[in-house]
Amino acid sequence: MGKHEIVAKLRQVDVLVSQGRKVADAIRSIKVTEVTYHRWRSEYGGLKGDQVKRLKSLETENQRPRRAISDLTLEKLILKEAASGNF
């Protein structure tokens, strides 16, 4: 399930609660457990649609340097093994 869908479901619960439904009933109506709902609420509760897009963009940007570091570390280990004559 994507972040946009999660934010939409969180908003759906908010609307139902504002209409007088109990929180537990509203959570059941979006077909997730209360644990999942509270985890989502803590993670995405205050986000709006454009903020979700920005979060996804930042996560993608963050993956690139991590992947580069991982690749460089692997290359370093390979070169170290080759230099020690273990190949």
C-alpha distances in whole Angstrom, upper triangle without the diagonal:
4,7,8,6,7,10,11,11,13,15,15,17,19,20,21,23,25,26,27,25,24,21,21,21,19,16,17,16,13,13,12,14,16,16,12,13,16,14,11,15,17,14,13,16,18,16,16,15,17,17,13,14,17,15,13,17,19,16,17,21,21,20,23,26,24,24,28,29,28,30,33,33,33,35,37,37,38,41,42,42,44,47,48,48,46,45
4,5,5,6,9,10,11,13,14,15,17,19,20,21,23,25,26,28,26,26,22,23,23,20,18,19,18,15,15,14,17,18,18,14,14,17,15,11,14,16,13,11,14,16,13,14,12,14,14,10,11,14,12,10,13,15,14,14,18,18,18,21,23,22,23,26,27,27,28,31,32,32,34,36,37,38,40,41,42,44,46,47,48,46,45
4,5,5,6,9,10,11,12,14,15,17,18,20,21,23,24,26,24,24,21,22,22,19,17,19,18,15,16,15,17,18,17,13,13,15,13,9,12,13,10,8,11,12,10,10,9,11,10,7,9,11,9,8,12,13,12,14,17,17,17,20,23,22,23,26,27,27,29,31,32,32,35,37,37,38,41,42,43,44,46,48,49,47,46
4,5,5,6,9,10,11,12,14,15,16,18,20,21,23,25,23,24,21,22,22,18,17,19,18,14,16,16,18,19,19,15,14,16,15,12,13,15,13,10,12,13,10,9,7,9,10,7,8,12,11,10,13,15,15,16,19,20,20,23,25,25,26,29,30,30,32,34,35,35,38,40,40,41,44,45,46,48,50,51,52,50,49
4,5,5,6,9,10,10,12,14,15,16,18,20,21,23,21,22,19,19,19,16,14,16,14,11,13,12,16,17,17,13,13,15,14,11,13,15,13,11,12,14,12,11,10,13,13,10,12,15,14,13,17,18,17,19,22,22,22,25,28,27,28,31,32,32,33,36,37,37,39,41,42,43,45,47,47,49,51,52,53,51,50
4,5,5,6,9,10,11,13,14,15,17,18,20,22,20,19,16,17,17,14,12,14,14,10,12,10,13,14,14,10,9,12,11,7,9,12,10,8,9,12,10,11,10,14,13,10,13,15,13,13,17,18,17,19,22,22,22,25,27,26,27,30,31,31,33,36,36,36,39,41,41,42,45,46,46,48,50,51,53,50,50
4,5,5,6,9,10,11,12,14,15,16,19,20,19,19,16,18,18,14,13,16,15,12,14,13,15,15,16,13,11,12,12,8,9,11,10,7,7,9,7,7,8,11,10,8,11,14,12,13,16,17,17,19,22,22,23,26,28,27,28,31,32,32,34,37,37,38,40,42,42,44,46,47,48,50,52,53,54,52,52
4,5,5,6,9,10,10,12,14,15,17,19,17,18,16,17,17,13,13,15,13,10,13,13,16,16,17,14,12,14,15,11,11,15,14,10,10,12,10,9,9,13,13,11,13,16,16,16,19,20,20,22,24,25,26,28,31,30,31,34,35,35,37,40,40,41,43,45,45,47,49,50,51,53,55,56,57,55,54
4,5,5,6,9,10,11,12,14,15,17,15,15,13,14,13,10,9,11,10,6,9,10,12,13,14,11,9,12,13,10,10,14,13,11,10,13,12,12,12,16,16,14,16,19,18,18,21,23,22,23,26,27,27,30,32,31,32,35,36,36,38,41,41,41,44,46,46,47,50,51,51,53,55,56,58,55,54
4,5,5,6,9,10,11,12,14,16,14,14,11,13,13,10,9,12,11,9,12,11,12,12,13,11,8,10,11,8,7,11,11,8,7,10,10,11,12,15,15,13,16,18,17,18,21,22,21,24,26,26,27,30,32,31,32,35,36,36,38,41,41,41,44,46,46,47,50,51,51,54,55,56,58,55,55
4,5,5,6,9,10,10,12,14,14,14,12,14,14,11,11,14,12,10,14,14,16,15,17,15,11,13,14,11,10,13,14,11,9,10,10,10,11,15,14,13,17,19,18,19,22,23,23,25,27,28,29,32,34,33,35,37,38,38,41,43,43,44,47,48,48,50,52,53,54,56,58,59,60,58,58
4,5,5,6,9,10,11,13,11,13,11,13,12,8,9,11,9,8,11,12,15,14,17,15,12,14,16,13,12,16,16,13,12,14,14,13,14,18,18,16,19,22,21,22,25,26,26,27,30,30,31,34,36,36,37,40,41,40,43,45,45,46,49,50,50,52,54,55,56,58,60,61,62,60,59
4,5,5,6,9,10,11,9,9,7,9,9,5,6,9,8,7,11,11,13,11,14,13,9,11,14,12,10,14,15,13,11,13,14,15,16,20,19,18,21,23,22,23,26,27,26,29,31,31,32,35,37,36,37,41,41,41,43,46,45,46,49,50,51,52,55,55,56,58,60,61,62,60,59
4,6,5,6,9,10,10,10,8,12,12,8,10,13,12,11,15,15,16,14,16,15,12,13,15,13,11,14,15,13,10,12,13,13,15,19,18,18,21,23,22,23,26,27,27,29,31,31,33,36,37,37,38,41,42,42,44,46,46,47,50,51,52,53,56,56,57,60,61,62,64,61,61
4,5,5,6,9,9,11,10,13,12,9,11,14,12,12,15,16,18,17,19,18,15,16,19,16,14,18,19,16,13,15,16,15,16,20,20,19,22,24,24,25,28,29,29,31,34,34,35,38,40,39,41,44,44,44,47,49,49,50,53,54,54,56,59,59,60,62,64,65,66,64,64
4,5,5,7,6,8,8,11,9,6,9,11,9,10,14,15,16,15,18,17,14,16,19,17,15,19,20,18,15,17,18,18,19,23,23,22,25,27,26,27,31,32,31,33,36,36,37,40,42,41,42,45,46,46,48,51,51,51,54,56,56,57,60,61,61,63,65,66,67,65,64
4,5,5,5,6,6,9,9,7,9,12,11,12,15,16,16,14,17,17,14,15,18,17,14,17,19,18,15,16,18,19,21,24,23,23,26,28,27,28,31,32,32,34,36,36,37,41,42,41,43,46,46,46,49,51,51,52,54,56,56,58,60,61,61,64,65,66,68,65,65
4,5,7,9,10,13,12,10,13,16,14,15,19,19,20,18,21,20,17,17,21,19,16,19,21,19,16,16,18,18,20,23,23,23,26,28,27,29,32,32,33,35,37,37,39,42,43,43,44,47,48,48,50,52,52,53,56,57,58,59,62,62,63,66,67,68,70,67,67
4,6,9,11,14,12,10,14,15,14,15,18,20,21,19,22,22,19,20,23,21,19,22,24,22,19,20,21,21,23,26,26,26,29,31,30,31,34,35,35,37,40,40,41,44,46,45,47,50,50,50,53,55,55,56,59,60,60,62,64,65,66,68,70,70,72,70,69
4,7,9,12,10,10,13,15,14,16,19,20,20,18,21,22,18,19,23,22,19,22,25,23,20,21,23,23,25,28,28,28,31,33,32,33,36,37,37,39,41,41,42,46,47,46,48,51,51,51,54,56,56,57,60,61,61,63,65,66,66,69,71,71,73,70,70
4,6,8,7,6,10,11,10,13,15,16,17,15,19,19,16,17,20,19,18,21,23,22,19,21,23,23,25,28,28,27,30,32,31,32,35,36,35,38,40,40,41,44,46,45,46,49,50,49,52,54,54,54,57,59,59,60,63,63,64,66,68,69,70,68,67
4,6,5,6,9,10,11,13,15,15,14,12,16,17,14,15,18,18,16,19,22,21,18,20,23,23,25,29,28,27,30,32,30,32,35,35,35,37,40,39,40,43,45,43,45,48,48,48,51,53,52,53,56,57,57,59,62,62,62,65,67,67,68,66,66
4,5,5,6,9,10,11,13,12,12,9,13,13,10,11,15,14,13,15,18,17,15,17,19,21,23,26,25,24,27,29,27,28,32,32,31,34,36,35,36,40,41,40,41,45,45,44,47,49,48,49,52,53,53,55,58,58,58,61,63,63,65,62,62
4,5,5,6,9,10,11,10,9,7,11,12,10,11,15,15,14,16,19,19,17,20,22,23,25,28,27,25,29,30,28,29,33,33,32,34,37,36,36,40,42,40,41,45,45,44,47,49,48,49,52,53,53,54,57,57,58,60,62,62,64,61,61
4,5,5,6,9,10,11,11,10,14,14,12,14,17,17,16,19,21,20,18,21,23,24,25,28,28,26,29,31,30,30,34,34,33,35,38,38,38,42,43,42,43,46,47,46,48,51,50,51,54,55,55,56,59,60,60,62,64,65,66,63,63
4,5,5,7,9,10,11,10,14,13,10,13,16,14,13,17,19,17,15,18,19,20,21,25,24,23,26,28,26,27,31,31,30,33,35,35,35,39,41,39,40,44,44,44,46,49,48,49,52,53,53,55,57,58,58,61,63,63,64,62,61
4,5,5,7,6,7,7,10,9,7,10,12,11,11,15,16,15,14,17,18,19,20,24,23,21,24,26,24,25,29,29,28,30,33,32,33,36,38,36,37,41,41,40,43,46,45,45,49,50,49,51,54,54,55,57,59,59,61,58,58
4,5,5,6,7,8,11,11,10,13,15,14,15,18,19,18,17,21,22,22,23,27,26,24,27,29,27,27,31,32,30,32,35,35,35,38,40,38,39,43,43,42,44,47,47,47,50,51,51,52,55,56,56,58,60,61,62,59,58
4,5,8,10,11,14,13,11,15,17,15,16,19,20,19,18,21,21,21,22,25,25,23,26,28,27,27,30,32,30,32,35,35,35,38,40,39,40,43,44,43,45,48,48,48,51,52,52,53,56,57,57,59,62,62,63,60,60
4,6,9,10,13,11,9,13,14,12,13,17,17,16,15,18,18,18,19,22,22,20,22,25,23,23,27,28,26,28,31,31,31,34,37,35,36,39,40,39,41,44,44,44,47,49,48,50,53,53,54,56,58,59,60,57,56
4,7,10,12,10,10,13,14,13,15,18,18,17,17,21,21,21,21,25,24,22,24,27,25,24,28,29,27,29,32,32,31,35,37,35,36,39,40,39,41,44,43,43,46,48,47,49,52,52,52,55,57,57,58,55,55
4,7,8,6,7,10,11,10,12,15,15,15,15,19,19,20,21,24,23,20,23,25,23,23,26,27,25,27,30,29,29,32,34,32,33,37,37,36,38,41,41,41,44,45,45,46,49,50,50,52,54,54,56,53,52
4,5,5,6,9,10,11,12,14,15,16,16,20,20,22,23,26,25,22,25,27,24,24,28,28,26,28,31,30,30,34,35,33,34,38,38,36,39,42,41,41,44,46,45,46,49,50,49,52,54,54,55,53,52
4,5,5,6,8,10,10,12,14,15,14,18,19,21,23,26,24,22,25,27,24,25,28,28,26,29,32,30,31,34,36,33,35,38,38,37,40,42,41,42,45,46,45,47,50,50,51,53,55,55,57,54,54
4,5,5,6,9,10,11,12,14,14,18,19,22,23,26,23,21,25,26,23,23,27,26,24,27,30,28,28,32,33,31,32,35,35,34,37,39,38,39,42,43,42,44,47,47,47,50,52,52,53,50,50
4,6,5,6,8,10,10,12,12,16,17,19,20,23,21,18,21,23,20,20,24,24,21,24,27,25,25,29,30,28,30,33,33,32,35,37,36,37,40,41,40,42,45,45,46,48,50,50,52,49,49
4,5,5,6,9,10,10,10,13,15,17,18,21,19,17,20,22,19,20,24,24,22,25,27,26,27,30,32,30,31,35,35,34,37,39,38,39,42,43,43,45,48,48,48,51,53,53,55,52,52
4,5,5,6,8,10,9,13,14,17,19,22,19,18,21,22,19,21,24,23,22,25,27,26,27,30,31,29,31,34,34,34,37,39,38,39,42,43,42,45,47,47,48,51,52,52,54,52,52
4,5,5,6,8,9,13,14,17,18,21,18,16,19,20,17,18,21,21,19,22,24,22,23,27,28,26,28,31,30,30,33,35,34,35,38,39,39,41,43,43,44,47,48,49,50,48,48
4,5,5,6,7,10,11,13,15,17,15,13,16,17,14,15,19,19,17,20,22,21,22,26,27,25,27,30,30,30,33,35,34,35,38,39,39,41,44,44,45,47,49,49,51,49,49
4,5,5,4,8,10,12,15,17,15,13,17,18,15,17,20,20,19,22,24,23,24,28,29,28,30,33,32,32,35,37,37,38,41,42,42,44,46,47,47,50,52,52,54,52,52
4,6,6,8,10,14,16,18,15,14,18,18,15,17,20,19,18,21,23,21,23,26,27,26,28,31,30,30,33,35,34,36,39,39,40,42,44,44,45,48,49,50,52,49,50
4,6,8,9,12,14,15,12,11,14,14,11,13,16,15,14,17,19,18,19,23,24,22,24,27,27,27,30,32,31,33,36,37,37,39,41,41,42,45,46,47,49,47,47
4,6,5,9,10,12,10,8,12,13,10,12,15,15,14,17,19,19,20,23,25,24,26,28,29,29,31,33,33,35,37,38,39,41,43,44,45,47,49,49,51,49,49
4,6,9,11,14,11,11,15,15,13,15,18,18,18,21,23,22,24,27,28,27,29,32,32,32,35,37,37,38,41,42,42,44,47,47,48,51,52,53,55,53,52
4,7,10,12,9,10,14,14,12,15,17,17,18,21,22,22,24,27,28,27,30,32,32,33,36,37,37,39,41,42,43,45,47,48,49,51,53,53,55,54,54
4,7,8,6,6,10,10,9,12,14,14,15,18,19,19,21,24,25,25,27,30,30,31,33,35,36,37,39,40,41,43,45,46,47,49,51,52,54,52,52
4,6,5,6,9,10,10,12,14,15,16,19,20,21,23,25,27,27,29,31,32,33,35,37,38,39,41,42,43,45,47,48,49,51,53,54,56,54,53
4,5,5,7,9,10,11,13,14,16,17,19,20,22,24,26,26,28,30,31,32,34,36,37,38,40,41,43,44,46,47,48,50,52,53,55,53,52
4,5,5,6,9,10,11,12,14,15,17,18,20,22,24,25,26,28,30,31,32,34,35,37,38,40,41,43,44,46,47,49,50,52,53,52,51
4,5,5,6,9,10,10,12,14,15,16,18,20,22,23,24,26,28,29,31,32,33,35,37,38,39,41,42,44,45,47,48,50,52,50,49
4,5,5,6,9,10,11,12,14,15,17,19,21,21,23,25,26,27,29,31,32,33,35,36,38,39,41,42,43,45,47,48,50,48,47
4,5,5,6,9,10,11,12,14,16,17,20,20,21,24,25,26,27,30,31,32,34,35,37,38,40,41,43,44,46,47,49,47,46
4,5,5,6,9,10,10,12,14,16,18,19,20,22,23,25,26,28,29,31,32,34,35,37,38,40,41,43,44,46,47,46,45
4,5,5,6,9,10,10,12,15,16,17,18,21,22,23,25,26,27,29,31,32,33,35,37,38,39,41,42,44,46,44,43
4,5,5,6,9,10,11,13,15,16,17,19,21,21,23,25,26,27,29,31,32,33,35,36,38,39,41,42,44,42,41
4,5,5,6,9,10,11,14,15,16,18,19,20,22,24,25,26,28,29,31,32,34,35,37,38,40,41,43,42,41
4,5,5,6,9,10,12,13,14,16,17,19,20,22,23,25,26,28,29,31,32,33,35,37,38,40,42,40,40
4,5,5,6,9,11,11,12,15,16,16,18,20,21,23,25,26,27,29,30,32,33,35,36,38,39,38,37
4,5,5,7,10,10,11,13,15,16,17,19,20,21,23,25,26,27,29,31,32,33,35,37,38,37,36
4,5,6,8,9,10,12,13,15,16,18,19,21,22,24,25,27,28,30,31,32,34,36,37,36,36
4,6,6,7,9,10,11,13,15,16,17,19,21,22,23,25,26,27,29,31,32,34,36,34,34
4,6,5,6,9,10,10,12,14,15,16,18,20,21,22,24,26,27,28,30,32,33,32,31
4,5,5,6,9,10,11,12,14,15,17,18,20,21,23,24,26,27,28,30,32,31,30
4,5,5,6,8,10,10,12,14,15,16,18,20,21,22,24,26,27,28,30,29,29
4,5,5,6,9,10,11,12,14,15,17,18,20,21,23,24,26,27,29,28,27
4,5,5,6,9,10,11,12,14,15,17,18,20,21,23,24,26,27,26,25
4,5,5,6,9,10,11,12,14,15,16,18,20,21,22,24,26,25,24
4,5,5,6,9,10,10,12,14,15,16,18,20,21,22,25,24,23
4,5,5,6,9,10,11,12,14,15,17,18,20,21,23,22,21
4,5,5,6,9,10,11,12,14,15,16,18,20,21,20,19
4,5,5,6,9,10,10,12,14,15,16,18,20,20,19
4,5,5,6,9,10,10,12,14,15,17,19,18,18
4,5,5,6,9,10,11,12,14,15,17,16,15
4,5,5,6,8,10,10,12,14,16,15,14
4,5,5,6,9,10,10,12,14,14,14
4,5,5,6,9,10,11,13,12,12
4,5,5,6,9,10,11,10,9
4,5,5,6,9,10,10,10
4,5,5,6,9,9,10
4,5,5,6,6,7
4,5,5,6,6
4,5,8,9
4,6,8
4,6
4
